[in-house]
Amino acid sequence: MAFASEFGFTQCVTESTRADNILDIVLVNDPHIVTECNVLDPVGSSDHDSVLFKLFMPDNGSNDDYVPDGNSALVYDYDNTDYDSLNLYLSIE
């Protein structure tokens, strides 16, 4: 987890997800946005347990798909994506 520490990320999964190892991770740069992180039974025939996590993301008024009853809505914010940085990150070996 040296990478996570070096770049300011926090690992939210604290239980093993495969045998005695934590192989499935949830990294965040603000641990306060994760309100819940649980390891559950595997899905189907997977040899990894499932990880269920909930994020607290306050509504900033720009999300037309905001669902006030707590259900999530998947929204892609393509207009504010930093594509140059994303491409640079993906090209690093």
Stockholm file with secondary structure:
# STOCKHOLM 1.0

chainA/1-93         MAFASEFGFTQCVTESTRADNILDIVLVNDPHIVTECNVLDPVGSSDHDSVLFKLFMPDNGSNDDYVPDGNSALVYDYDNTDYDSLNLYLSIE
#=GR chainA/1-93 SS CHHHHHTTCEECCCSCSBTTBCCSCCEESCGGGEEEEEEECCSTTCSSCEEEEEECCCCCSCCTTCCTTSCCCCCCCGGGCCHHHHHHHHHCC
#=GC SS_cons        CHHHHHTTCEECCCSCSBTTBCCSCCEESCGGGEEEEEEECCSTTCSSCEEEEEECCCCCSCCTTCCTTSCCCCCCCGGGCCHHHHHHHHHCC
//
